[in-house]
Amino acid sequence: QVQLVESEGGLVQAGGSLRLSCAASGLAFSNYAMGWFRQAPGKEREFVAAINWRGANTYYADSLKGRFAISRDNNKNTVYLQMNSLKAEDTAVYYCAADRNDGWWPSWSLDDYDYWGQGTQVTVSS
């Protein structure tokens, strides 16, 4: 069965950095676009970043451009999210997701994603 397993998040001071990873199994990873989403307490899950199947195109939430970077290694079936200059408002549960999409541009819509990880907590202290 398909599994997406995020790395452990953690507690980070404001201004710090953290890299999340998500290891995929049970699917043809290179046929999937991958995305990261997050959900803060009391808020809806929101789009963070996405990357197309070959890693050639990426897409970010406007508010996160320049601070977050998504990448993937198809040889390792893993997608990464590098988070820099973290702020308290970045505190959330972060989820990776897979979209059976071999198109040129990845999707930002939650509804397009077929598989989801269990989520990992990232807490940024101010």
Contacts in CASP RR format, 6 or more apart in sequence:
PFRMAT RR
TARGET T0000
AUTHOR 0000-0000-0000
METHOD contacts of the structure
MODEL  1
QVQLVESEGGLVQAGGSLRLSCAASGLAFSNYAMGWFRQAPGKEREFVAA
INWRGANTYYADSLKGRFAISRDNNKNTVYLQMNSLKAEDTAVYYCAADR
NDGWWPSWSLDDYDYWGQGTQVTVSS
1 26 0 8 1.000
2 24 0 8 1.000
2 25 0 8 1.000
2 26 0 8 1.000
2 27 0 8 1.000
2 98 0 8 1.000
2 115 0 8 1.000
3 24 0 8 1.000
3 25 0 8 1.000
3 26 0 8 1.000
3 117 0 8 1.000
4 22 0 8 1.000
4 23 0 8 1.000
4 24 0 8 1.000
4 96 0 8 1.000
4 97 0 8 1.000
4 98 0 8 1.000
4 115 0 8 1.000
4 116 0 8 1.000
4 117 0 8 1.000
4 118 0 8 1.000
5 22 0 8 1.000
5 23 0 8 1.000
5 24 0 8 1.000
5 25 0 8 1.000
5 117 0 8 1.000
5 118 0 8 1.000
6 20 0 8 1.000
6 21 0 8 1.000
6 22 0 8 1.000
6 94 0 8 1.000
6 95 0 8 1.000
6 96 0 8 1.000
6 117 0 8 1.000
6 118 0 8 1.000
6 119 0 8 1.000
6 120 0 8 1.000
7 19 0 8 1.000
7 20 0 8 1.000
7 21 0 8 1.000
7 22 0 8 1.000
7 120 0 8 1.000
8 120 0 8 1.000
9 18 0 8 1.000
9 20 0 8 1.000
9 94 0 8 1.000
9 120 0 8 1.000
9 121 0 8 1.000
9 122 0 8 1.000
10 18 0 8 1.000
10 120 0 8 1.000
10 121 0 8 1.000
10 122 0 8 1.000
10 123 0 8 1.000
11 123 0 8 1.000
11 124 0 8 1.000
11 125 0 8 1.000
12 18 0 8 1.000
12 86 0 8 1.000
12 122 0 8 1.000
12 123 0 8 1.000
12 124 0 8 1.000
12 125 0 8 1.000
13 86 0 8 1.000
13 124 0 8 1.000
13 125 0 8 1.000
14 86 0 8 1.000
14 87 0 8 1.000
14 88 0 8 1.000
14 124 0 8 1.000
14 125 0 8 1.000
14 126 0 8 1.000
15 84 0 8 1.000
15 85 0 8 1.000
15 86 0 8 1.000
15 87 0 8 1.000
15 124 0 8 1.000
16 84 0 8 1.000
16 85 0 8 1.000
16 86 0 8 1.000
16 124 0 8 1.000
17 82 0 8 1.000
17 83 0 8 1.000
17 84 0 8 1.000
17 85 0 8 1.000
17 86 0 8 1.000
18 83 0 8 1.000
18 86 0 8 1.000
18 122 0 8 1.000
19 80 0 8 1.000
19 81 0 8 1.000
19 82 0 8 1.000
19 83 0 8 1.000
20 36 0 8 1.000
20 80 0 8 1.000
20 81 0 8 1.000
20 83 0 8 1.000
20 94 0 8 1.000
20 96 0 8 1.000
20 120 0 8 1.000
20 122 0 8 1.000
21 78 0 8 1.000
21 79 0 8 1.000
21 80 0 8 1.000
21 81 0 8 1.000
22 34 0 8 1.000
22 36 0 8 1.000
22 78 0 8 1.000
22 79 0 8 1.000
22 80 0 8 1.000
22 81 0 8 1.000
22 96 0 8 1.000
22 117 0 8 1.000
23 76 0 8 1.000
23 77 0 8 1.000
23 78 0 8 1.000
24 32 0 8 1.000
24 34 0 8 1.000
24 77 0 8 1.000
24 78 0 8 1.000
24 79 0 8 1.000
24 98 0 8 1.000
25 77 0 8 1.000
27 98 0 8 1.000
27 115 0 8 1.000
29 74 0 8 1.000
29 77 0 8 1.000
29 98 0 8 1.000
30 53 0 8 1.000
30 54 0 8 1.000
30 74 0 8 1.000
31 53 0 8 1.000
31 100 0 8 1.000
31 102 0 8 1.000
32 53 0 8 1.000
32 98 0 8 1.000
32 99 0 8 1.000
32 100 0 8 1.000
32 101 0 8 1.000
32 102 0 8 1.000
32 114 0 8 1.000
33 50 0 8 1.000
33 51 0 8 1.000
33 52 0 8 1.000
33 53 0 8 1.000
33 98 0 8 1.000
33 99 0 8 1.000
33 101 0 8 1.000
33 102 0 8 1.000
33 103 0 8 1.000
33 106 0 8 1.000
33 107 0 8 1.000
34 50 0 8 1.000
34 51 0 8 1.000
34 70 0 8 1.000
34 72 0 8 1.000
34 79 0 8 1.000
34 96 0 8 1.000
34 97 0 8 1.000
34 98 0 8 1.000
34 99 0 8 1.000
34 106 0 8 1.000
35 47 0 8 1.000
35 48 0 8 1.000
35 49 0 8 1.000
35 50 0 8 1.000
35 51 0 8 1.000
35 70 0 8 1.000
35 79 0 8 1.000
35 96 0 8 1.000
35 97 0 8 1.000
35 98 0 8 1.000
35 99 0 8 1.000
35 106 0 8 1.000
35 113 0 8 1.000
36 48 0 8 1.000
36 49 0 8 1.000
36 50 0 8 1.000
36 70 0 8 1.000
36 79 0 8 1.000
36 81 0 8 1.000
36 94 0 8 1.000
36 95 0 8 1.000
36 96 0 8 1.000
36 97 0 8 1.000
37 45 0 8 1.000
37 46 0 8 1.000
37 47 0 8 1.000
37 48 0 8 1.000
37 94 0 8 1.000
37 95 0 8 1.000
37 96 0 8 1.000
37 97 0 8 1.000
37 110 0 8 1.000
38 45 0 8 1.000
38 46 0 8 1.000
38 48 0 8 1.000
38 90 0 8 1.000
38 92 0 8 1.000
38 93 0 8 1.000
38 94 0 8 1.000
38 95 0 8 1.000
38 122 0 8 1.000
39 45 0 8 1.000
39 46 0 8 1.000
39 92 0 8 1.000
39 93 0 8 1.000
39 95 0 8 1.000
40 89 0 8 1.000
40 91 0 8 1.000
40 92 0 8 1.000
40 93 0 8 1.000
41 92 0 8 1.000
43 92 0 8 1.000
45 95 0 8 1.000
45 110 0 8 1.000
46 61 0 8 1.000
47 61 0 8 1.000
47 108 0 8 1.000
47 109 0 8 1.000
47 110 0 8 1.000
48 60 0 8 1.000
48 61 0 8 1.000
48 64 0 8 1.000
48 68 0 8 1.000
48 70 0 8 1.000
48 81 0 8 1.000
48 94 0 8 1.000
49 58 0 8 1.000
49 59 0 8 1.000
49 60 0 8 1.000
49 61 0 8 1.000
49 64 0 8 1.000
49 68 0 8 1.000
49 69 0 8 1.000
49 70 0 8 1.000
49 81 0 8 1.000
50 58 0 8 1.000
50 59 0 8 1.000
50 70 0 8 1.000
50 99 0 8 1.000
50 106 0 8 1.000
50 107 0 8 1.000
50 108 0 8 1.000
51 57 0 8 1.000
51 58 0 8 1.000
51 59 0 8 1.000
51 70 0 8 1.000
51 71 0 8 1.000
51 72 0 8 1.000
51 79 0 8 1.000
51 106 0 8 1.000
52 58 0 8 1.000
52 101 0 8 1.000
52 103 0 8 1.000
52 104 0 8 1.000
52 105 0 8 1.000
52 106 0 8 1.000
53 101 0 8 1.000
53 102 0 8 1.000
53 103 0 8 1.000
54 74 0 8 1.000
55 71 0 8 1.000
55 72 0 8 1.000
55 74 0 8 1.000
56 104 0 8 1.000
57 104 0 8 1.000
57 105 0 8 1.000
57 106 0 8 1.000
58 69 0 8 1.000
58 70 0 8 1.000
58 106 0 8 1.000
59 105 0 8 1.000
59 106 0 8 1.000
59 108 0 8 1.000
60 66 0 8 1.000
60 68 0 8 1.000
60 70 0 8 1.000
61 108 0 8 1.000
66 84 0 8 1.000
67 83 0 8 1.000
67 84 0 8 1.000
67 85 0 8 1.000
67 86 0 8 1.000
68 81 0 8 1.000
68 82 0 8 1.000
68 83 0 8 1.000
68 84 0 8 1.000
69 81 0 8 1.000
69 82 0 8 1.000
69 84 0 8 1.000
70 79 0 8 1.000
70 80 0 8 1.000
70 81 0 8 1.000
70 82 0 8 1.000
71 79 0 8 1.000
71 80 0 8 1.000
71 82 0 8 1.000
72 78 0 8 1.000
72 79 0 8 1.000
72 80 0 8 1.000
73 80 0 8 1.000
79 96 0 8 1.000
81 94 0 8 1.000
81 96 0 8 1.000
83 90 0 8 1.000
83 122 0 8 1.000
86 122 0 8 1.000
86 124 0 8 1.000
87 124 0 8 1.000
87 126 0 8 1.000
88 124 0 8 1.000
88 125 0 8 1.000
88 126 0 8 1.000
89 124 0 8 1.000
90 122 0 8 1.000
90 124 0 8 1.000
91 122 0 8 1.000
91 123 0 8 1.000
91 124 0 8 1.000
92 121 0 8 1.000
92 122 0 8 1.000
93 119 0 8 1.000
93 120 0 8 1.000
93 121 0 8 1.000
93 122 0 8 1.000
94 119 0 8 1.000
94 120 0 8 1.000
94 121 0 8 1.000
94 122 0 8 1.000
95 116 0 8 1.000
95 117 0 8 1.000
95 118 0 8 1.000
95 119 0 8 1.000
95 120 0 8 1.000
96 116 0 8 1.000
96 117 0 8 1.000
96 119 0 8 1.000
97 110 0 8 1.000
97 113 0 8 1.000
97 114 0 8 1.000
97 115 0 8 1.000
97 116 0 8 1.000
97 117 0 8 1.000
98 113 0 8 1.000
98 114 0 8 1.000
98 115 0 8 1.000
98 116 0 8 1.000
99 106 0 8 1.000
99 107 0 8 1.000
99 112 0 8 1.000
99 113 0 8 1.000
99 114 0 8 1.000
100 114 0 8 1.000
101 107 0 8 1.000
101 112 0 8 1.000
107 113 0 8 1.000
END
